[in-house]
């Protein structure tokens, strides 16, 4: 399956955390996947976006990882955390028992990342 995002997904991200949460917690798997891909652009410092609610996005991604979502999408969320955020990840740390076994090593790696000096 080919995943892509459009201007619609960019607008969702620019609208705010409530709009992002609505998609990520919704039922449309294709939209979730597209929005996660689009988040990669908005979180990447290369593109110069500075979202005032970036910290809330990081918290939302942690919750997404601990909730019941497709494993591949959760792996994408972990990847976003590893690339664009730094611990602590309090939601992940408090909910390790909710992490799927196949994701536990990646989540542990994210939690234990060293912050650059």
C-alpha positions as semicolon CSV with decimal commas, in nm:
position;residue;x (nm);y (nm);z (nm)
1;X;0,000;0,000;0,000
2;X;0,132;0,341;-0,097
3;X;0,100;0,607;0,171
4;X;0,089;0,974;0,086
5;X;-0,031;1,294;0,240
6;X;-0,191;1,597;0,086
7;X;-0,252;1,961;0,166
8;X;-0,553;1,840;0,367
9;X;-0,320;1,663;0,610
10;X;-0,095;1,968;0,636
11;X;-0,399;2,179;0,724
12;X;-0,505;1,930;0,991
13;X;-0,163;1,962;1,154
14;X;-0,167;2,340;1,127
15;X;-0,518;2,357;1,274
16;X;-0,398;2,226;1,609
17;X;-0,367;1,940;1,848
18;X;-0,742;1,871;1,866
19;X;-0,759;1,814;1,490
20;X;-0,451;1,591;1,498
21;X;-0,592;1,392;1,788
22;X;-0,926;1,346;1,614
23;X;-0,757;1,181;1,315
24;X;-0,511;0,970;1,514
25;X;-0,787;0,844;1,742
26;X;-1,038;0,798;1,462
27;X;-1,132;0,487;1,268
28;X;-0,982;0,570;0,926
29;X;-0,653;0,378;0,911
30;X;-0,549;0,541;0,585
31;X;-0,593;0,889;0,732
32;X;-0,395;0,793;1,043
33;X;-0,111;0,664;0,832
34;X;-0,110;0,972;0,608
35;X;-0,115;1,207;0,905
36;X;0,178;1,028;1,071
37;X;0,373;1,064;0,747
38;X;0,285;1,433;0,729
39;X;0,390;1,482;1,092
40;X;0,738;1,374;0,988
41;X;0,761;1,688;0,775
42;X;0,627;1,919;1,045
43;X;0,850;1,781;1,322
44;X;1,168;1,774;1,112
45;X;1,370;2,090;1,190
46;X;1,498;2,093;0,830
47;X;1,164;2,226;0,709
48;X;1,155;2,507;0,966
49;X;0,808;2,454;1,110
50;X;0,767;2,567;1,469
51;X;0,438;2,439;1,600
52;X;0,343;2,597;1,933
53;X;0,184;2,266;2,036
54;X;0,476;2,041;1,942
55;X;0,508;1,915;2,301
56;X;0,141;1,814;2,293
57;X;0,207;1,624;1,969
58;X;0,489;1,435;2,143
59;X;0,249;1,345;2,427
60;X;-0,016;1,241;2,177
61;X;0,232;1,014;1,997
62;X;0,319;0,849;2,329
63;X;-0,048;0,784;2,397
64;X;-0,091;0,653;2,042
65;X;0,184;0,400;2,109
66;X;0,020;0,277;2,430
67;X;-0,332;0,254;2,283
68;X;-0,475;-0,011;2,052
69;X;-0,356;0,092;1,705
70;X;-0,195;-0,108;1,425
71;X;0,160;-0,209;1,513
72;X;0,310;-0,058;1,197
73;X;0,159;0,280;1,279
74;X;0,280;0,259;1,636
75;X;0,627;0,183;1,503
76;X;0,603;0,500;1,291
77;X;0,508;0,698;1,602
78;X;0,809;0,555;1,788
79;X;1,028;0,649;1,494
80;X;0,899;1,009;1,511
81;X;0,983;1,025;1,881
82;X;1,331;0,888;1,826
83;X;1,400;1,132;1,543
84;X;1,246;1,451;1,680
85;X;1,203;1,436;2,057
86;X;1,403;1,364;2,370
87;X;1,314;1,187;2,690
88;X;1,161;1,191;2,931
89;X;0,859;1,020;2,776
90;X;0,638;0,996;3,086
91;X;0,339;0,833;2,917
92;X;0,554;0,554;2,776
93;X;0,741;0,510;3,103
94;X;0,418;0,478;3,305
95;X;0,255;0,243;3,055
96;X;0,525;-0,006;2,962
97;X;0,283;-0,285;3,047
98;X;0,056;-0,165;2,761
99;X;0,331;-0,179;2,497
100;X;0,307;-0,465;2,250
101;X;0,595;-0,710;2,300
102;X;0,722;-0,654;1,945
103;X;0,752;-0,278;2,015
104;X;0,902;-0,297;2,362
105;X;1,267;-0,288;2,250
106;X;1,209;0,022;2,035
107;X;1,017;0,196;2,312
108;X;1,291;0,114;2,562
109;X;1,549;0,254;2,320
110;X;1,348;0,576;2,291
111;X;1,309;0,611;2,667
112;X;1,683;0,557;2,719
113;X;1,814;0,789;2,448
114;X;2,093;1,018;2,554
115;X;2,034;1,387;2,505
116;X;2,313;1,551;2,304
117;X;2,545;1,768;2,507
